[in-house]
Amino acid sequence: MLVQLQYLRAIAALMVVYFHAILQLAKVNPAVDATAFIYGETGVDIFFVLSGFVMWLTTSGRAMSPVDFARRRIKRIVPLYWLATLFSAAVALVAPSLLKSTVFDLPHLIASLFFLPWINPADPSMIVPVIVPGWTLNYEMFFYFVFALLLPLQEVRRIPAMFAIFAVILIACRLLPDTTATRFYGEPIILEFLAGVVLGWLYRQKMLLPTRWAWAALALGFAFLFINEALMRPESRFYAWGIPAIFILYGAVSIDFSRLPVIGWLNYLGDCSYSIYITHAFTLAFLRIAADRLPIGILQQPVLFVIFSLVLSSIGGAVIHEITTPRRKVAMVSRPPA
């Protein structure tokens, strides 16, 4: 794997943790107005573009059946997500006061386990599963489903077919009666996966940016991701946040990171990024409860609360990653041939 992909995974996961930590501050210390510091939601857009890129990179030039592809994705995604979902549902059933955005509802739980969009019983304005950040996995699994269906096609026809399928889906969701499914799958955020697939094709064709331009694209991508998140509403994210994410990934993969020192801890957090993403909601809930009950106000301090959130979410994700990942040696860094 390219080490820069690991870095981007880690950065995207920590961006999301930061975003949710800032949102928690209002519950921890209502006197603090942190609305000016709400950033990081765009980590999801980096994840989506990355996902499309990696799926193309890991299947291009290889014979892989839809069943084999699905088996690998299920093995990667489902066990930890189901465990976290069932645990959260059990807490909602036994101690509902501990959770703020989750209530126990059996149809909601079943839909969550099967990655189906469902209105959150605790907040009807949101189409989210039991694990609220898991809404992204509903899109991920949908993308994997479409991607798997196209694997039997000749490789040269897969991307045009994916363009056509996504176009039909988006148009159909606009024309069909308004339902939870049409609202969810009709969001053009799904185009970010397609953009990642196209970047994967460009990478395989060695159609990359010159190094100087690649660094500029990487820097501008992050700059505009930050600026656009402040200026643009989430409804515009597929272009306002998605395009900077495309610049970030295209710039990163165009740079030969094998010539640079490896940032070991960031590389490792890239390995742990999925675990961090899935479990950080529990870490933040723990910190919120601790802040309410500790006799000292250390966790009411905004900066300290955010730091604790980032550090403990990383540690918690790393622990879960070590527990749930089979021990095997994998070369994660792209190195030049000897």
C-alpha positions as a printed Julia matrix, in Angstrom:
338×3 Matrix{Float64}:
   0.0     0.0     0.0
   1.01    3.6    -0.45
   1.98    5.08    2.89
   0.29    8.38    2.02
  -3.04    6.56    1.98
  -2.36    5.51    5.55
  -1.62    9.1     6.5
  -4.84   10.33    4.89
  -6.88    7.62    6.64
  -5.45    8.68    9.99
  -5.97   12.39    9.32
  -9.55   11.85    8.12
 -10.42    9.76   11.19
  -8.94   12.34   13.58
 -10.78   15.13   11.75
 -14.07   13.36   12.42
 -13.13   12.79   16.07
 -12.31   16.48   16.43
 -15.62   17.45   14.81
 -17.66   15.31   17.19
 -15.57   16.43   20.18
 -16.44   20.06   19.43
 -20.12   19.11   19.19
 -19.87   17.4    22.58
 -18.47   20.55   24.17
 -21.93   22.13   24.19
 -23.14   19.24   26.35
 -20.06   19.18   28.57
 -19.91   22.93   29.17
 -22.96   24.87   27.87
 -21.23   28.14   28.73
 -18.65   27.52   25.99
 -19.56   28.65   22.47
 -17.38   26.56   20.18
 -19.39   27.03   17.0
 -16.54   28.99   15.41
 -14.3    25.92   15.8
 -16.59   23.3    14.26
 -14.44   21.69   11.6
 -13.56   18.16   10.61
 -16.8    16.84    9.15
 -15.05   16.87    5.79
 -12.91   13.94    6.92
 -15.8    11.82    5.65
 -15.34   13.2     2.13
 -11.67   12.24    2.2
 -12.71    8.75    3.3
 -15.18    8.4     0.43
 -12.72    9.48   -2.27
 -10.09    7.22   -0.69
 -12.5     4.31   -0.71
 -13.15    4.58   -4.43
  -9.42    4.87   -5.11
  -8.49    1.85   -3.01
 -11.26   -0.34   -4.43
 -10.03    0.34   -7.96
  -6.39   -0.11   -7.01
  -6.97   -3.46   -5.28
  -9.07   -4.96   -8.08
  -7.57   -3.5   -11.25
  -5.61   -6.05  -13.25
  -6.79   -8.92  -11.04
  -9.36  -11.62  -11.49
 -11.82  -11.16   -8.63
 -15.39  -12.4    -8.5
 -18.18  -10.35   -6.91
 -18.49  -13.01   -4.2
 -14.79  -12.83   -3.29
 -14.93   -9.05   -3.26
 -18.03   -9.02   -1.06
 -16.52  -11.58    1.31
 -13.43   -9.42    1.83
 -15.45   -6.27    2.41
 -17.82   -7.99    4.84
 -14.91   -9.48    6.76
 -13.35   -6.04    7.02
 -16.45   -4.01    7.91
 -19.13   -6.12    9.54
 -17.73   -7.8    12.71
 -16.63   -4.64   14.53
 -19.61   -2.64   13.3
 -22.1    -5.26   14.43
 -20.4    -5.56   17.8
 -20.48   -1.78   18.31
 -24.09   -1.57   17.11
 -25.33   -4.34   19.4
 -23.43   -2.87   22.34
 -24.93    0.58   21.72
 -28.42   -0.9    21.36
 -27.97   -2.8    24.64
 -26.91    0.4    26.43
 -29.9     2.23   24.96
 -32.17   -0.5    26.27
 -30.64   -0.88   29.75
 -29.37    2.63   30.5
 -30.92    5.06   27.99
 -29.88    8.12   30.0
 -26.24    7.49   29.03
 -26.92    8.13   25.36
 -28.12   11.38   23.83
 -28.84   10.44   20.2
 -29.8     6.77   20.45
 -32.92    5.02   21.7
 -33.68    1.33   21.48
 -35.93    0.52   18.53
 -35.93   -2.97   17.04
 -36.69   -2.03   13.38
 -33.99    0.65   13.59
 -31.55   -1.9    15.0
 -32.26   -4.45   12.26
 -31.92   -1.79    9.54
 -28.62   -0.69   11.08
 -27.22   -4.22   11.09
 -28.03   -4.6     7.4
 -26.8    -1.13    6.38
 -30.23    0.1     5.35
 -31.11    3.81    5.67
 -33.57    4.38    8.5
 -34.88    7.45   10.28
 -33.36    7.8    13.73
 -36.17    7.38   16.33
 -34.32    9.76   18.67
 -34.15   12.5    16.02
 -36.5    12.13   13.02
 -34.54   14.76   11.13
 -31.61   12.36   10.71
 -31.31    9.22    8.58
 -28.67    7.48   10.65
 -28.13    4.01   12.15
 -27.77    3.12   15.83
 -24.11    4.14   15.68
 -24.66    7.64   14.3
 -21.33    7.9    12.39
 -22.3     4.63   10.73
 -24.36    6.55    8.15
 -21.17    6.66    6.12
 -20.98    2.86    6.17
 -24.45    2.69    4.66
 -23.04    4.6     1.7
 -19.86    2.51    1.71
 -21.74   -0.77    1.55
 -23.97    0.59   -1.19
 -20.89    1.56   -3.19
 -19.34   -1.88   -2.59
 -22.54   -3.49   -3.84
 -22.49   -1.51   -7.09
 -18.74   -2.03   -7.49
 -19.08   -5.79   -6.98
 -21.83   -6.04   -9.6
 -19.52   -4.45  -12.18
 -16.53   -6.73  -11.59
 -17.6    -9.3   -14.22
 -17.39   -6.57  -16.88
 -14.22   -5.92  -18.81
 -12.13   -3.48  -16.82
 -12.3    -0.83  -19.53
 -16.1    -0.8   -19.25
 -16.45   -0.63  -15.48
 -16.0     3.12  -14.98
 -18.42    4.13  -17.78
 -20.91    1.63  -16.37
 -20.48    3.11  -12.9
 -21.08    6.6   -14.29
 -24.29    5.36  -15.89
 -25.52    3.54  -12.78
 -24.89    6.49  -10.46
 -26.58    8.85  -12.93
 -29.64    6.61  -13.13
 -29.78    6.31   -9.33
 -29.57   10.06   -8.76
 -32.15   10.84  -11.43
 -34.52    8.1   -10.25
 -34.33    9.28   -6.65
 -35.36   12.74   -7.81
 -38.3    11.44   -9.84
 -39.63    8.76   -7.5
 -41.89    9.58   -4.54
 -40.1    10.94   -1.49
 -39.04    8.12    0.82
 -36.21    7.51    3.25
 -34.37    5.49    0.6
 -34.76    8.06   -2.2
 -33.64   10.87    0.11
 -30.61    8.91    1.26
 -29.41    7.43   -2.03
 -30.36   10.55   -3.96
 -27.59   12.54   -2.3
 -24.82   13.32   -4.83
 -22.22   12.55   -2.15
 -22.08    9.09   -3.76
 -20.21   10.74   -6.64
 -17.18   11.05   -4.36
 -16.7     7.28   -4.62
 -16.79    7.57   -8.38
 -14.2    10.35   -8.26
 -11.92    8.09   -6.22
 -12.33    5.29   -8.78
 -11.32    7.68  -11.57
  -8.25    8.73   -9.56
  -7.41    5.05   -9.15
  -7.59    4.63  -12.93
  -5.35    7.68  -13.43
  -2.85    6.29  -10.94
  -2.75    2.9   -12.67
  -2.23    4.67  -16.0
   0.63    6.66  -14.41
  -1.16    9.9   -15.29
   0.08   11.76  -12.23
   0.9    15.35  -11.4
   4.48   16.61  -11.47
   5.86   16.68   -7.93
   5.73   20.47   -7.61
   2.12   20.58   -8.74
   1.26   17.6    -6.57
   2.43   19.37   -3.41
   0.47   22.46   -4.49
  -2.67   20.37   -5.08
  -2.28   18.74   -1.68
  -1.86   22.09    0.1
  -4.67   23.8    -1.82
  -6.95   20.84   -1.23
  -6.6    21.05    2.53
  -6.83   24.86    2.46
 -10.07   24.87    0.48
 -11.46   21.97    2.48
 -11.01   24.13    5.59
 -12.37   27.27    3.94
 -15.33   25.61    2.25
 -16.36   23.8     5.41
 -16.69   27.19    7.05
 -18.5    28.83    4.14
 -20.6    26.1     2.52
 -23.49   24.08    3.87
 -23.31   20.26    4.01
 -25.93   20.16    1.25
 -23.21   21.37   -1.14
 -20.58   18.96    0.12
 -20.3    16.78   -3.0
 -18.59   19.65   -4.82
 -17.66   22.17   -2.08
 -16.0    19.5     0.06
 -15.64   16.69   -2.46
 -13.5    18.59   -4.98
 -10.9    19.63   -2.36
 -10.82   15.98   -1.2
 -10.09   14.96   -4.8
  -7.23   17.48   -4.95
  -5.86   16.12   -1.69
  -5.82   12.51   -2.84
  -4.58   13.21   -6.36
  -1.78   15.35   -4.99
  -0.84   12.79   -2.34
  -0.65    9.79   -4.68
   1.36   11.82   -7.22
   4.13   12.32   -4.64
   6.79    9.65   -4.16
   6.56    9.27   -0.39
   9.04    6.37   -0.45
  11.78    9.02   -0.64
  10.57   10.61    2.59
  10.93    9.35    6.17
   7.97    7.28    7.31
   5.91    8.86   10.09
   5.45    5.66   12.05
   2.7     6.74   14.44
   0.63    8.3    11.67
   1.09    5.2     9.53
  -0.08    3.05   12.44
  -3.11    5.26   13.1
  -3.99    4.75    9.45
  -4.19    1.02   10.21
  -6.43    1.83   13.17
  -8.57    4.42   11.38
 -11.63    2.21   10.96
 -11.56    1.18   14.61
 -11.08    4.81   15.67
 -14.0     5.9    13.51
 -16.37    3.24   14.83
 -15.45    3.46   18.53
 -14.79    7.17   19.06
 -18.47    7.84   19.83
 -18.15    5.61   22.91
 -14.97    7.41   23.97
 -16.66   10.79   23.68
 -19.7     9.54   25.6
 -17.38    8.32   28.36
 -15.61   11.69   28.5
 -18.93   13.54   28.62
 -20.13   11.4    31.54
 -16.77   11.8    33.28
 -16.94   15.57   32.82
 -20.38   15.62   34.48
 -19.3    13.55   37.47
 -15.71   14.52   38.19
 -15.41   16.91   41.15
 -12.79   18.93   39.31
 -13.51   20.8    36.12
 -10.53   19.66   34.06
 -12.72   18.17   31.32
 -14.83   21.31   31.18
 -11.82   23.08   29.72
 -12.46   23.1    25.94
  -8.86   22.6    24.83
  -8.22   19.8    27.3
 -11.48   18.09   26.42
 -10.59   18.09   22.71
  -7.06   16.84   23.42
  -8.38   14.05   25.63
 -10.91   13.18   22.94
  -8.27   12.86   20.22
  -5.77   10.96   22.38
  -8.2     8.57   24.06
 -10.09    7.9    20.82
  -6.78    7.03   19.15
  -5.75    4.77   22.0
  -9.15    3.12   22.18
  -9.21    2.57   18.43
  -5.69    1.13   18.53
  -6.61   -1.29   21.3
  -9.7    -2.48   19.43
  -7.66   -2.77   16.24
  -5.07   -4.95   17.97
  -7.78   -7.16   19.48
  -9.81   -7.62   16.33
  -7.1    -7.77   13.66
  -5.35  -11.1    12.95
  -1.63  -10.86   13.5
   0.09  -10.89   10.15
   2.96   -9.06    8.58
   1.9    -6.59    5.89
   4.22   -4.25    4.03
   2.31   -0.98    4.18
   4.96    1.29    2.68
   5.56    1.63   -1.02
   9.3     1.31   -1.62
  11.33    1.65   -4.81
  12.52   -1.61   -6.37
  15.99   -2.75   -5.36
